Amino acid sequence: MQSLNETQSQKLDLILKAFNDQEYLDSDEVLLIEPSERKANALINVLKERGFIIRMGDTEENLLPMSILLESSAELFLENGGFEGELKRANRHQGGIGTQINIHSTGHSNVINTGDNNQFTIHNNFERNLDALKESLLVNKVTNEDIEEISTIIVNEEPVNQGFGPKVKGWLTTMVNKSIEGTWEIGLATAGGVLTEILNKYYGL
């Protein structure tokens, strides 16, 4: 089995979670999690070798496949903590200490309860409610500057083919990078999922 560090484990879990209830994932969604196409391709290959996904639509021009099919075994793996859980168990076995992310917040449309499996819940549907979206981002420690930026974007950009437009995707990539760099307090394993779910609720996707 390949040796993975914490950041790589987090990104692998994020890719699996990006499927949500869908069987397929396109390469653009993977690049939101890992902007480097070379590194993203390496992560996908790890998932393929573990039997969690099937690459589909590979071409000679692109490193990444056109789409990815999720295997049912991946869902069970995530329920048991995913790659982060696997890494923590290995660390405990070797005498190391794993990390756990917990966010507890209250109020309208807040994101709450993240832990070992990095699961979260957003209460109340706030479709096209800009104030509720801003509040939900604020309680998840997104800065006012970043909130105003995405607020301006979503008012002027509609989803494309049931997915986010290019400006929203660009903002998501920036936020994930801030999480990696430590300039946004939310952990990487939670960041992409929280923001995606909030924006999905706003757009009604």
ROLOBA-781391 format. One record per atom (N, C-alpha, C): residue number from 1; residue in one letter; atom name; x, y, z. Coordinates in pm, whole numbers. Example, Ala and Ser with C-alpha at 12.3 -4.5 7.8 and 13.67 -1.06 7.14 Angstrom:
REM ROLOBA-781391
{1, a, N, {1319, -569, 780}}
{1, a, CA, {1230, -450, 780}}
{1, a, C, {1320, -330, 780}}
{2, s, N, {1285, -225, 708}}
{2, s, CA, {1367, -106, 714}}
{2, s, C, {1290, 3, 787}}
***
This chain:
REM ROLOBA-781391
{1, m, N, {84, -119, 0}}
{1, m, CA, {0, 0, 0}}
{1, m, C, {88, 124, 0}}
{2, q, N, {48, 226, -80}}
{2, q, CA, {124, 348, -88}}
{2, q, C, {120, 425, 44}}
{3, s, N, {231, 492, 75}}
{3, s, CA, {237, 574, 196}}
{3, s, C, {184, 712, 163}}
{4, l, N, {80, 756, 235}}
{4, l, CA, {16, 884, 209}}
{4, l, C, {31, 975, 329}}
{5, n, N, {51, 1105, 304}}
{5, n, CA, {55, 1199, 414}}
{5, n, C, {-86, 1252, 443}}
{6, e, N, {-98, 1339, 542}}
{6, e, CA, {-230, 1386, 585}}
{6, e, C, {-300, 1465, 475}}
{7, t, N, {-227, 1554, 408}}
{7, t, CA, {-288, 1635, 302}}
{7, t, C, {-337, 1549, 188}}
{8, q, N, {-258, 1452, 146}}
{8, q, CA, {-299, 1362, 38}}
{8, q, C, {-422, 1281, 78}}
{9, s, N, {-423, 1234, 203}}
{9, s, CA, {-539, 1158, 253}}
{9, s, C, {-665, 1243, 252}}
{10, q, N, {-651, 1369, 293}}
{10, q, CA, {-765, 1460, 294}}
{10, q, C, {-819, 1481, 153}}
{11, k, N, {-729, 1502, 58}}
{11, k, CA, {-773, 1526, -80}}
{11, k, C, {-839, 1402, -141}}
{12, l, N, {-789, 1284, -110}}
{12, l, CA, {-850, 1161, -159}}
{12, l, C, {-992, 1147, -106}}
{13, d, N, {-1010, 1176, 23}}
{13, d, CA, {-1145, 1171, 81}}
{13, d, C, {-1236, 1275, 17}}
{14, l, N, {-1181, 1395, -10}}
{14, l, CA, {-1261, 1499, -73}}
{14, l, C, {-1308, 1459, -211}}
{15, i, N, {-1223, 1392, -286}}
{15, i, CA, {-1262, 1346, -420}}
{15, i, C, {-1377, 1246, -410}}
{16, l, N, {-1366, 1152, -317}}
{16, l, CA, {-1473, 1054, -300}}
{16, l, C, {-1602, 1121, -255}}
{17, k, N, {-1591, 1218, -166}}
{17, k, CA, {-1711, 1285, -116}}
{17, k, C, {-1774, 1375, -220}}
{18, a, N, {-1694, 1420, -317}}
{18, a, CA, {-1746, 1508, -422}}
{18, a, C, {-1852, 1440, -508}}
{19, f, N, {-1854, 1307, -505}}
{19, f, CA, {-1957, 1235, -582}}
{19, f, C, {-2096, 1262, -525}}
{20, n, N, {-2105, 1288, -393}}
{20, n, CA, {-2233, 1303, -324}}
{20, n, C, {-2318, 1179, -353}}
{21, d, N, {-2436, 1197, -410}}
{21, d, CA, {-2524, 1083, -442}}
{21, d, C, {-2512, 1040, -588}}
{22, q, N, {-2415, 1095, -659}}
{22, q, CA, {-2398, 1064, -801}}
{22, q, C, {-2296, 953, -821}}
{23, e, N, {-2307, 885, -932}}
{23, e, CA, {-2213, 777, -964}}
{23, e, C, {-2093, 829, -1041}}
{24, y, N, {-2108, 946, -1105}}
{24, y, CA, {-2002, 996, -1192}}
{24, y, C, {-1949, 1131, -1144}}
{25, l, N, {-1822, 1156, -1174}}
{25, l, CA, {-1755, 1281, -1140}}
{25, l, C, {-1670, 1322, -1259}}
{26, d, N, {-1672, 1452, -1294}}
{26, d, CA, {-1587, 1492, -1407}}
{26, d, C, {-1455, 1550, -1357}}
{27, s, N, {-1361, 1563, -1449}}
{27, s, CA, {-1226, 1603, -1411}}
{27, s, C, {-1220, 1745, -1355}}
{28, d, N, {-1310, 1834, -1400}}
{28, d, CA, {-1310, 1971, -1349}}
{28, d, C, {-1336, 1974, -1199}}
{29, e, N, {-1422, 1885, -1150}}
{29, e, CA, {-1451, 1880, -1008}}
{29, e, C, {-1330, 1830, -928}}
{30, v, N, {-1253, 1741, -988}}
{30, v, CA, {-1131, 1693, -923}}
{30, v, C, {-1029, 1806, -913}}
{31, l, N, {-1022, 1889, -1017}}
{31, l, CA, {-925, 1999, -1019}}
{31, l, C, {-960, 2108, -919}}
{32, l, N, {-1084, 2113, -872}}
{32, l, CA, {-1119, 2206, -764}}
{32, l, C, {-1051, 2165, -634}}
{33, i, N, {-1030, 2036, -619}}
{33, i, CA, {-969, 1982, -498}}
{33, i, C, {-817, 1983, -509}}
{34, e, N, {-765, 1945, -626}}
{34, e, CA, {-620, 1947, -652}}
{34, e, C, {-597, 2016, -786}}
{35, p, N, {-563, 2145, -785}}
{35, p, CA, {-548, 2221, -910}}
{35, p, C, {-440, 2170, -1004}}
{36, s, N, {-338, 2105, -951}}
{36, s, CA, {-232, 2051, -1036}}
{36, s, C, {-282, 1925, -1106}}
{37, e, N, {-286, 1928, -1239}}
{37, e, CA, {-337, 1814, -1314}}
{37, e, C, {-252, 1689, -1291}}
{38, r, N, {-122, 1707, -1279}}
{38, r, CA, {-33, 1592, -1255}}
{38, r, C, {-61, 1527, -1120}}
{39, k, N, {-74, 1611, -1016}}
{39, k, CA, {-101, 1557, -883}}
{39, k, C, {-242, 1499, -874}}
{40, a, N, {-337, 1566, -942}}
{40, a, CA, {-475, 1515, -943}}
{40, a, C, {-480, 1378, -1008}}
{41, n, N, {-404, 1361, -1116}}
{41, n, CA, {-400, 1231, -1184}}
{41, n, C, {-341, 1124, -1093}}
{42, a, N, {-239, 1161, -1015}}
{42, a, CA, {-179, 1065, -922}}
{42, a, C, {-279, 1023, -815}}
{43, l, N, {-359, 1119, -766}}
{43, l, CA, {-461, 1086, -666}}
{43, l, C, {-567, 993, -724}}
{44, i, N, {-608, 1021, -847}}
{44, i, CA, {-707, 934, -912}}
{44, i, C, {-652, 793, -929}}
{45, n, N, {-524, 783, -961}}
{45, n, CA, {-464, 650, -976}}
{45, n, C, {-460, 574, -845}}
{46, v, N, {-441, 646, -734}}
{46, v, CA, {-446, 580, -603}}
{46, v, C, {-585, 522, -579}}
{47, l, N, {-687, 600, -610}}
{47, l, CA, {-825, 553, -592}}
{47, l, C, {-855, 435, -684}}
{48, k, N, {-801, 439, -804}}
{48, k, CA, {-821, 328, -898}}
{48, k, C, {-754, 201, -848}}
{49, e, N, {-631, 215, -799}}
{49, e, CA, {-557, 99, -749}}
{49, e, C, {-624, 37, -627}}
{50, r, N, {-694, 120, -549}}
{50, r, CA, {-765, 68, -433}}
{50, r, C, {-902, 11, -469}}
{51, g, N, {-941, 25, -595}}
{51, g, CA, {-1069, -31, -639}}
{51, g, C, {-1189, 55, -607}}
{52, f, N, {-1167, 186, -581}}
{52, f, CA, {-1277, 275, -543}}
{52, f, C, {-1339, 347, -662}}
{53, i, N, {-1265, 360, -771}}
{53, i, CA, {-1318, 430, -889}}
{53, i, C, {-1274, 358, -1017}}
{54, i, N, {-1341, 393, -1126}}
{54, i, CA, {-1301, 346, -1259}}
{54, i, C, {-1279, 469, -1346}}
{55, r, N, {-1163, 478, -1410}}
{55, r, CA, {-1135, 588, -1502}}
{55, r, C, {-1211, 565, -1632}}
{56, m, N, {-1272, 671, -1686}}
{56, m, CA, {-1348, 659, -1809}}
{56, m, C, {-1315, 776, -1902}}
{57, g, N, {-1300, 746, -2029}}
{57, g, CA, {-1277, 851, -2127}}
{57, g, C, {-1137, 906, -2127}}
{58, d, N, {-1035, 823, -2098}}
{58, d, CA, {-897, 869, -2104}}
{58, d, C, {-859, 905, -2247}}
{59, t, N, {-782, 1012, -2263}}
{59, t, CA, {-733, 1052, -2395}}
{59, t, C, {-583, 1075, -2388}}
{60, e, N, {-518, 1076, -2504}}
{60, e, CA, {-373, 1100, -2508}}
{60, e, C, {-340, 1246, -2478}}
{61, e, N, {-436, 1337, -2501}}
{61, e, CA, {-410, 1479, -2483}}
{61, e, C, {-415, 1521, -2336}}
{62, n, N, {-492, 1451, -2256}}
{62, n, CA, {-512, 1492, -2118}}
{62, n, C, {-465, 1385, -2020}}
{63, l, N, {-408, 1430, -1907}}
{63, l, CA, {-370, 1336, -1803}}
{63, l, C, {-492, 1279, -1733}}
{64, l, N, {-591, 1365, -1709}}
{64, l, CA, {-709, 1323, -1634}}
{64, l, C, {-813, 1259, -1725}}
{65, p, N, {-889, 1165, -1672}}
{65, p, CA, {-998, 1105, -1750}}
{65, p, C, {-1112, 1205, -1766}}
{66, m, N, {-1197, 1186, -1867}}
{66, m, CA, {-1312, 1273, -1886}}
{66, m, C, {-1412, 1259, -1772}}
{67, s, N, {-1428, 1138, -1723}}
{67, s, CA, {-1520, 1116, -1610}}
{67, s, C, {-1471, 998, -1527}}
{68, i, N, {-1525, 988, -1407}}
{68, i, CA, {-1484, 885, -1312}}
{68, i, C, {-1610, 819, -1257}}
{69, l, N, {-1610, 688, -1250}}
{69, l, CA, {-1723, 612, -1198}}
{69, l, C, {-1690, 564, -1057}}
{70, l, N, {-1781, 591, -964}}
{70, l, CA, {-1762, 551, -825}}
{70, l, C, {-1806, 407, -804}}
{71, e, N, {-1723, 326, -739}}
{71, e, CA, {-1758, 189, -705}}
{71, e, C, {-1824, 186, -567}}
{72, s, N, {-1912, 92, -544}}
{72, s, CA, {-1988, 86, -419}}
{72, s, C, {-1899, 67, -297}}
{73, s, N, {-1784, 4, -313}}
{73, s, CA, {-1695, -19, -200}}
{73, s, C, {-1645, 112, -140}}
{74, a, N, {-1641, 220, -221}}
{74, a, CA, {-1591, 349, -172}}
{74, a, C, {-1682, 407, -65}}
{75, e, N, {-1812, 385, -77}}
{75, e, CA, {-1907, 439, 21}}
{75, e, C, {-1884, 375, 158}}
{76, l, N, {-1861, 245, 160}}
{76, l, CA, {-1833, 177, 285}}
{76, l, C, {-1701, 225, 344}}
{77, f, N, {-1605, 247, 259}}
{77, f, CA, {-1475, 295, 303}}
{77, f, C, {-1487, 432, 370}}
{78, l, N, {-1566, 521, 310}}
{78, l, CA, {-1586, 653, 368}}
{78, l, C, {-1659, 645, 501}}
{79, e, N, {-1756, 556, 511}}
{79, e, CA, {-1830, 540, 636}}
{79, e, C, {-1739, 497, 751}}
{80, n, N, {-1629, 433, 716}}
{80, n, CA, {-1533, 388, 817}}
{80, n, C, {-1416, 485, 834}}
{81, g, N, {-1435, 608, 787}}
{81, g, CA, {-1333, 711, 810}}
{81, g, C, {-1249, 748, 691}}
{82, g, N, {-1259, 671, 581}}
{82, g, CA, {-1184, 704, 461}}
{82, g, C, {-1034, 698, 481}}
{83, f, N, {-963, 770, 395}}
{83, f, CA, {-816, 770, 401}}
{83, f, C, {-764, 839, 527}}
{84, e, N, {-836, 944, 569}}
{84, e, CA, {-793, 1010, 693}}
{84, e, C, {-806, 916, 812}}
{85, g, N, {-917, 842, 817}}
{85, g, CA, {-934, 746, 926}}
{85, g, C, {-828, 638, 922}}
{86, e, N, {-795, 594, 802}}
{86, e, CA, {-691, 493, 783}}
{86, e, C, {-557, 545, 834}}
{87, l, N, {-527, 671, 801}}
{87, l, CA, {-400, 731, 843}}
{87, l, C, {-396, 747, 995}}
{88, k, N, {-508, 788, 1055}}
{88, k, CA, {-513, 804, 1200}}
{88, k, C, {-493, 671, 1272}}
{89, r, N, {-557, 567, 1217}}
{89, r, CA, {-540, 435, 1279}}
{89, r, C, {-396, 389, 1270}}
{90, a, N, {-333, 419, 1157}}
{90, a, CA, {-192, 382, 1140}}
{90, a, C, {-104, 461, 1237}}
{91, n, N, {-136, 590, 1255}}
{91, n, CA, {-59, 674, 1347}}
{91, n, C, {-73, 626, 1491}}
{92, r, N, {-196, 587, 1528}}
{92, r, CA, {-217, 537, 1664}}
{92, r, C, {-141, 407, 1686}}
{93, h, N, {-140, 325, 1582}}
{93, h, CA, {-69, 197, 1591}}
{93, h, C, {81, 219, 1611}}
{94, q, N, {130, 330, 1549}}
{94, q, CA, {273, 361, 1559}}
{94, q, C, {303, 456, 1674}}
{95, g, N, {199, 487, 1754}}
{95, g, CA, {220, 576, 1868}}
{95, g, C, {201, 722, 1838}}
{96, g, N, {155, 755, 1714}}
{96, g, CA, {132, 894, 1678}}
{96, g, C, {-6, 937, 1723}}
{97, i, N, {-37, 1062, 1701}}
{97, i, CA, {-166, 1119, 1741}}
{97, i, C, {-234, 1175, 1618}}
{98, g, N, {-354, 1128, 1591}}
{98, g, CA, {-431, 1179, 1478}}
{98, g, C, {-502, 1308, 1516}}
{99, t, N, {-544, 1380, 1414}}
{99, t, CA, {-616, 1504, 1438}}
{99, t, C, {-763, 1486, 1411}}
{100, q, N, {-844, 1564, 1478}}
{100, q, CA, {-989, 1559, 1458}}
{100, q, C, {-1039, 1702, 1446}}
{101, i, N, {-1123, 1725, 1347}}
{101, i, CA, {-1177, 1858, 1323}}
{101, i, C, {-1318, 1861, 1376}}
{102, n, N, {-1350, 1960, 1458}}
{102, n, CA, {-1487, 1975, 1507}}
{102, n, C, {-1532, 2118, 1488}}
{103, i, N, {-1647, 2137, 1427}}
{103, i, CA, {-1706, 2268, 1413}}
{103, i, C, {-1847, 2259, 1469}}
{104, h, N, {-1879, 2341, 1565}}
{104, h, CA, {-2014, 2343, 1622}}
{104, h, C, {-2066, 2485, 1614}}
{105, s, N, {-2173, 2506, 1542}}
{105, s, CA, {-2229, 2639, 1531}}
{105, s, C, {-2380, 2630, 1531}}
{106, t, N, {-2445, 2741, 1567}}
{106, t, CA, {-2590, 2741, 1574}}
{106, t, C, {-2645, 2859, 1497}}
{107, g, N, {-2772, 2849, 1460}}
{107, g, CA, {-2834, 2960, 1390}}
{107, g, C, {-2891, 2917, 1257}}
{108, h, N, {-2941, 3014, 1181}}
{108, h, CA, {-3009, 2986, 1055}}
{108, h, C, {-2913, 2934, 950}}
{109, s, N, {-2942, 2818, 894}}
{109, s, CA, {-2867, 2762, 781}}
{109, s, C, {-2720, 2743, 811}}
{110, n, N, {-2686, 2709, 934}}
{110, n, CA, {-2546, 2692, 969}}
{110, n, C, {-2497, 2552, 937}}
{111, v, N, {-2368, 2539, 919}}
{111, v, CA, {-2306, 2409, 901}}
{111, v, C, {-2256, 2362, 1037}}
{112, i, N, {-2292, 2240, 1078}}
{112, i, CA, {-2254, 2194, 1211}}
{112, i, C, {-2200, 2052, 1205}}
{113, n, N, {-2137, 2012, 1313}}
{113, n, CA, {-2101, 1873, 1339}}
{113, n, C, {-2009, 1811, 1235}}
{114, t, N, {-1882, 1846, 1241}}
{114, t, CA, {-1784, 1777, 1160}}
{114, t, C, {-1687, 1706, 1252}}
{115, g, N, {-1649, 1584, 1217}}
{115, g, CA, {-1560, 1508, 1304}}
{115, g, C, {-1471, 1418, 1222}}
{116, d, N, {-1450, 1295, 1273}}
{116, d, CA, {-1358, 1204, 1207}}
{116, d, C, {-1395, 1179, 1062}}
{117, n, N, {-1523, 1167, 1032}}
{117, n, CA, {-1565, 1140, 896}}
{117, n, C, {-1593, 1267, 817}}
{118, n, N, {-1572, 1383, 882}}
{118, n, CA, {-1591, 1512, 817}}
{118, n, C, {-1727, 1523, 751}}
{119, q, N, {-1832, 1478, 820}}
{119, q, CA, {-1966, 1491, 771}}
{119, q, C, {-2025, 1620, 824}}
{120, f, N, {-2113, 1684, 748}}
{120, f, CA, {-2171, 1807, 792}}
{120, f, C, {-2317, 1813, 749}}
{121, t, N, {-2392, 1900, 815}}
{121, t, CA, {-2533, 1916, 784}}
{121, t, C, {-2564, 2064, 772}}
{122, i, N, {-2640, 2101, 671}}
{122, i, CA, {-2685, 2238, 658}}
{122, i, C, {-2836, 2238, 676}}
{123, h, N, {-2884, 2307, 778}}
{123, h, CA, {-3026, 2308, 808}}
{123, h, C, {-3096, 2420, 730}}
{124, n, N, {-3217, 2392, 685}}
{124, n, CA, {-3305, 2487, 618}}
{124, n, C, {-3260, 2516, 475}}
{125, n, N, {-3356, 2515, 386}}
{125, n, CA, {-3330, 2544, 246}}
{125, n, C, {-3326, 2696, 228}}
{126, f, N, {-3215, 2749, 178}}
{126, f, CA, {-3209, 2894, 157}}
{126, f, C, {-3182, 2925, 10}}
{127, e, N, {-3257, 2859, -78}}
{127, e, CA, {-3241, 2879, -222}}
{127, e, C, {-3261, 3026, -259}}
{128, r, N, {-3160, 3081, -325}}
{128, r, CA, {-3158, 3220, -373}}
{128, r, C, {-3171, 3322, -260}}
{129, n, N, {-3139, 3282, -139}}
{129, n, CA, {-3142, 3374, -25}}
{129, n, C, {-2998, 3417, 4}}
{130, l, N, {-2960, 3533, -48}}
{130, l, CA, {-2822, 3578, -39}}
{130, l, C, {-2780, 3605, 105}}
{131, d, N, {-2870, 3660, 186}}
{131, d, CA, {-2836, 3689, 325}}
{131, d, C, {-2807, 3560, 403}}
{132, a, N, {-2888, 3456, 379}}
{132, a, CA, {-2867, 3329, 447}}
{132, a, C, {-2736, 3265, 404}}
{133, l, N, {-2704, 3277, 275}}
{133, l, CA, {-2577, 3223, 226}}
{133, l, C, {-2460, 3294, 293}}
{134, k, N, {-2467, 3427, 302}}
{134, k, CA, {-2359, 3503, 365}}
{134, k, C, {-2342, 3462, 511}}
{135, e, N, {-2454, 3444, 580}}
{135, e, CA, {-2448, 3406, 722}}
{135, e, C, {-2383, 3269, 738}}
{136, s, N, {-2420, 3175, 649}}
{136, s, CA, {-2365, 3041, 658}}
{136, s, C, {-2215, 3040, 631}}
{137, l, N, {-2171, 3122, 536}}
{137, l, CA, {-2027, 3133, 510}}
{137, l, C, {-1955, 3198, 627}}
{138, l, N, {-2019, 3299, 687}}
{138, l, CA, {-1956, 3371, 797}}
{138, l, C, {-1931, 3281, 918}}
{139, v, N, {-2030, 3195, 952}}
{139, v, CA, {-2011, 3109, 1068}}
{139, v, C, {-1906, 3000, 1041}}
{140, n, N, {-1875, 2979, 914}}
{140, n, CA, {-1768, 2885, 880}}
{140, n, C, {-1636, 2956, 855}}
{141, k, N, {-1626, 3079, 913}}
{141, k, CA, {-1500, 3154, 921}}
{141, k, C, {-1446, 3200, 787}}
{142, v, N, {-1537, 3213, 687}}
{142, v, CA, {-1498, 3275, 561}}
{142, v, C, {-1493, 3425, 585}}
{143, t, N, {-1390, 3491, 535}}
{143, t, CA, {-1372, 3634, 560}}
{143, t, C, {-1479, 3716, 485}}
{144, n, N, {-1505, 3835, 535}}
{144, n, CA, {-1602, 3924, 470}}
{144, n, C, {-1564, 3954, 326}}
{145, e, N, {-1434, 3968, 302}}
{145, e, CA, {-1386, 3995, 166}}
{145, e, C, {-1420, 3880, 72}}
{146, d, N, {-1396, 3757, 117}}
{146, d, CA, {-1426, 3640, 34}}
{146, d, C, {-1577, 3622, 17}}
{147, i, N, {-1653, 3654, 121}}
{147, i, CA, {-1799, 3644, 113}}
{147, i, C, {-1853, 3743, 10}}
{148, e, N, {-1803, 3866, 13}}
{148, e, CA, {-1850, 3966, -82}}
{148, e, C, {-1812, 3927, -225}}
{149, e, N, {-1695, 3866, -239}}
{149, e, CA, {-1652, 3825, -374}}
{149, e, C, {-1745, 3719, -431}}
{150, i, N, {-1776, 3614, -353}}
{150, i, CA, {-1863, 3508, -405}}
{150, i, C, {-2006, 3558, -419}}
{151, s, N, {-2048, 3653, -334}}
{151, s, CA, {-2183, 3709, -345}}
{151, s, C, {-2201, 3781, -477}}
{152, t, N, {-2100, 3857, -516}}
{152, t, CA, {-2105, 3928, -645}}
{152, t, C, {-2107, 3829, -761}}
{153, i, N, {-2028, 3723, -747}}
{153, i, CA, {-2019, 3624, -855}}
{153, i, C, {-2152, 3552, -876}}
{154, i, N, {-2212, 3501, -767}}
{154, i, CA, {-2330, 3417, -784}}
{154, i, C, {-2453, 3495, -829}}
{155, v, N, {-2456, 3624, -800}}
{155, v, CA, {-2567, 3707, -847}}
{155, v, C, {-2562, 3721, -999}}
{156, n, N, {-2442, 3714, -1055}}
{156, n, CA, {-2425, 3737, -1199}}
{156, n, C, {-2392, 3612, -1279}}
{157, e, N, {-2375, 3497, -1210}}
{157, e, CA, {-2338, 3376, -1283}}
{157, e, C, {-2429, 3260, -1244}}
{158, e, N, {-2492, 3201, -1342}}
{158, e, CA, {-2582, 3088, -1320}}
{158, e, C, {-2505, 2956, -1338}}
{159, p, N, {-2555, 2848, -1278}}
{159, p, CA, {-2490, 2717, -1298}}
{159, p, C, {-2488, 2677, -1445}}
{160, v, N, {-2392, 2593, -1480}}
{160, v, CA, {-2377, 2545, -1617}}
{160, v, C, {-2393, 2394, -1617}}
{161, n, N, {-2494, 2343, -1689}}
{161, n, CA, {-2517, 2198, -1696}}
{161, n, C, {-2522, 2135, -1557}}
{162, q, N, {-2601, 2196, -1469}}
{162, q, CA, {-2617, 2147, -1332}}
{162, q, C, {-2488, 2147, -1252}}
{163, g, N, {-2393, 2229, -1295}}
{163, g, CA, {-2267, 2243, -1221}}
{163, g, C, {-2234, 2391, -1207}}
{164, f, N, {-2134, 2424, -1127}}
{164, f, CA, {-2098, 2563, -1105}}
{164, f, C, {-2034, 2624, -1229}}
{165, g, N, {-2052, 2757, -1243}}
{165, g, CA, {-1989, 2829, -1352}}
{165, g, C, {-1841, 2848, -1326}}
{166, p, N, {-1767, 2897, -1426}}
{166, p, CA, {-1620, 2908, -1413}}
{166, p, C, {-1573, 3003, -1303}}
{167, k, N, {-1647, 3112, -1279}}
{167, k, CA, {-1605, 3205, -1174}}
{167, k, C, {-1626, 3146, -1035}}
{168, v, N, {-1737, 3074, -1017}}
{168, v, CA, {-1760, 3007, -889}}
{168, v, C, {-1653, 2901, -865}}
{169, k, N, {-1620, 2825, -969}}
{169, k, CA, {-1516, 2723, -956}}
{169, k, C, {-1382, 2786, -920}}
{170, g, N, {-1355, 2901, -980}}
{170, g, CA, {-1230, 2970, -948}}
{170, g, C, {-1225, 3014, -803}}
{171, w, N, {-1338, 3063, -752}}
{171, w, CA, {-1345, 3104, -611}}
{171, w, C, {-1327, 2984, -518}}
{172, l, N, {-1391, 2872, -553}}
{172, l, CA, {-1376, 2750, -471}}
{172, l, C, {-1231, 2705, -466}}
{173, t, N, {-1164, 2710, -580}}
{173, t, CA, {-1023, 2670, -584}}
{173, t, C, {-939, 2760, -493}}
{174, t, N, {-966, 2889, -498}}
{174, t, CA, {-895, 2983, -411}}
{174, t, C, {-915, 2951, -264}}
{175, m, N, {-1040, 2919, -227}}
{175, m, CA, {-1070, 2889, -86}}
{175, m, C, {-1004, 2760, -41}}
{176, v, N, {-1004, 2658, -126}}
{176, v, CA, {-938, 2532, -91}}
{176, v, C, {-788, 2556, -73}}
{177, n, N, {-730, 2637, -160}}
{177, n, CA, {-587, 2670, -147}}
{177, n, C, {-559, 2744, -16}}
{178, k, N, {-651, 2831, 24}}
{178, k, CA, {-634, 2902, 152}}
{178, k, C, {-636, 2804, 268}}
{179, s, N, {-721, 2701, 257}}
{179, s, CA, {-726, 2600, 362}}
{179, s, C, {-595, 2524, 369}}
{180, i, N, {-540, 2491, 252}}
{180, i, CA, {-412, 2420, 246}}
{180, i, C, {-301, 2504, 307}}
{181, e, N, {-302, 2634, 274}}
{181, e, CA, {-197, 2725, 323}}
{181, e, C, {-214, 2762, 469}}
{182, g, N, {-334, 2734, 524}}
{182, g, CA, {-359, 2768, 663}}
{182, g, C, {-411, 2909, 684}}
{183, t, N, {-445, 2980, 575}}
{183, t, CA, {-498, 3116, 589}}
{183, t, C, {-648, 3117, 608}}
{184, w, N, {-712, 3002, 595}}
{184, w, CA, {-853, 2986, 630}}
{184, w, C, {-859, 2877, 736}}
{185, e, N, {-927, 2903, 846}}
{185, e, CA, {-919, 2816, 963}}
{185, e, C, {-983, 2679, 944}}
{186, i, N, {-1071, 2664, 846}}
{186, i, CA, {-1137, 2536, 825}}
{186, i, C, {-1038, 2436, 765}}
{187, g, N, {-1039, 2313, 814}}
{187, g, CA, {-949, 2210, 764}}
{187, g, C, {-980, 2171, 620}}
{188, l, N, {-879, 2127, 549}}
{188, l, CA, {-894, 2091, 408}}
{188, l, C, {-1001, 1985, 386}}
{189, a, N, {-1007, 1886, 474}}
{189, a, CA, {-1102, 1777, 455}}
{189, a, C, {-1246, 1824, 464}}
{190, t, N, {-1268, 1938, 525}}
{190, t, CA, {-1403, 1991, 541}}
{190, t, C, {-1432, 2103, 442}}
{191, a, N, {-1331, 2176, 404}}
{191, a, CA, {-1347, 2300, 328}}
{191, a, C, {-1429, 2284, 201}}
{192, g, N, {-1382, 2199, 110}}
{192, g, CA, {-1449, 2185, -19}}
{192, g, C, {-1592, 2138, -6}}
{193, g, N, {-1615, 2043, 85}}
{193, g, CA, {-1750, 1990, 103}}
{193, g, C, {-1846, 2092, 158}}
{194, v, N, {-1802, 2172, 256}}
{194, v, CA, {-1887, 2274, 317}}
{194, v, C, {-1927, 2378, 213}}
{195, l, N, {-1829, 2432, 140}}
{195, l, CA, {-1857, 2537, 43}}
{195, l, C, {-1945, 2486, -71}}
{196, t, N, {-1917, 2367, -118}}
{196, t, CA, {-1997, 2309, -227}}
{196, t, C, {-2141, 2291, -183}}
{197, e, N, {-2162, 2242, -63}}
{197, e, CA, {-2298, 2219, -14}}
{197, e, C, {-2373, 2351, 4}}
{198, i, N, {-2306, 2451, 58}}
{198, i, CA, {-2370, 2582, 75}}
{198, i, C, {-2412, 2640, -60}}
{199, l, N, {-2322, 2635, -159}}
{199, l, CA, {-2354, 2690, -290}}
{199, l, C, {-2462, 2608, -360}}
{200, n, N, {-2459, 2476, -341}}
{200, n, CA, {-2565, 2392, -398}}
{200, n, C, {-2701, 2431, -341}}
{201, k, N, {-2705, 2458, -210}}
{201, k, CA, {-2831, 2499, -146}}
{201, k, C, {-2879, 2632, -201}}
{202, y, N, {-2786, 2724, -222}}
{202, y, CA, {-2824, 2855, -275}}
{202, y, C, {-2884, 2844, -415}}
{203, y, N, {-2814, 2766, -500}}
{203, y, CA, {-2860, 2752, -638}}
{203, y, C, {-2979, 2655, -651}}
{204, g, N, {-3005, 2577, -547}}
{204, g, CA, {-3113, 2478, -556}}
{204, g, C, {-3075, 2356, -635}}
{205, l, N, {-2946, 2320, -635}}
{205, l, CA, {-2898, 2204, -712}}
{205, l, C, {-2916, 2076, -631}}
***
